[in-house]
Amino acid sequence: MKIKTIPLILGSLLVSFLAVSAQAKDEVKEVVKITPELASVPVVHRGQRMVIKRNSDPKHVIPKLYTKTSRACPPFCIQPASLHPKVETIAELEMLDYLKKASTDASISVIDTRTPEWMNRGTIPGSINIPWTMLSVKGASAWEDAATAEEVMVNRFGVKVVNGKPDFGQAKTLILFCNGAWCPQSTENIRLLLKKGYPAEKLKWYRGGLQAWVSFGLSTTYFKK
């Protein structure tokens, strides 16, 4: 009786082993590329070299922070596709290109306009944080210039003051974003900059923001003071 049991046990073990091996093979992660020719993008974030790529885990989902759809409007109303005829609205591939360029070209800045409490939850590698409240504030009936707006333009955006007037000859190309197409923060900053005379062709808007970014499984990094 015992002699007959051994082959049965061995057979069961073999079947189990093969089943586990097959399952493991099925779960082998394939690299999810950005495009057929592009797997990752190198950037510099706060002085550190990083690589942006897509999450290849087949079980990865959008972070809960960005799954909510019932945000009150106002203020979280759907933004238009275009803010100005000469302000380019960009998507992920263009954003990646600007992030890569900004790592070596000081004339380009990718700006996360969100406030620090949102930054602490993750940002796009290669971006810098200039909270939108440093440029725009809520007035009695409309958005107004923040007290720090001109200081930011001069010290962070490369604007010169000549004879009391802003000179945008050496102003940086700015790519602004916030939480998503429902977030008004970066749009109000762009409108403020246009009102101040900032060249529209030097302003780019990543409309999809963090919500679109994480929906593609693209890398994020956490803000540290």
PECORSUL-V851871 format. One line per field, one symbol per residue. ss: DSSP state (2 for helix, 1 for strand, 0 for the rest). psi: psi as a letter, one per 40 degrees, with the letter a starting at -180 (. if undefined). burial: # if it has 16 or more other ideal C-beta (glycine too) atoms within 10 Angstrom, else .. A space follows every 10 residues. Layout:
BEGIN
ss=???
psi=???
burial=???
END
This chain:
BEGIN
ss=0222222222 2222222222 2222220000 0000100101 1111100111 1111000000 0002220000 0000000000 0001001111 0222222222 2200000111 1100022220 0010000110 0222011100 0011100022 2222200001 1100111000 0011111000 0000222222 2222200002 2211110022 2222200100 10000
psi=dddddddddd dddddddddd ddddddehhi hhididehdi hhihhfehhi hhiiheheeh ihiddeehef hhhiegihii dhdidehhhi addddddddd dddeheehhh hheiidddde eiihheiihg hdeediihad eiiihidedd ddddddeehi hhfeihhede iihhhiibda eehedddddd dddddeehhd eehihgddad dddddefiii ihhh.
burial=.......... .......... .......... ...#...... #.#.#....# .####..... .....#.... .....#..#. ..#...#### .#..##.### ###....### ####...##. .######.## #######... ..#..#..#. .##...###. .....#.#.. ########## ########## ####...#.. .######### #####.#### #.#..
END
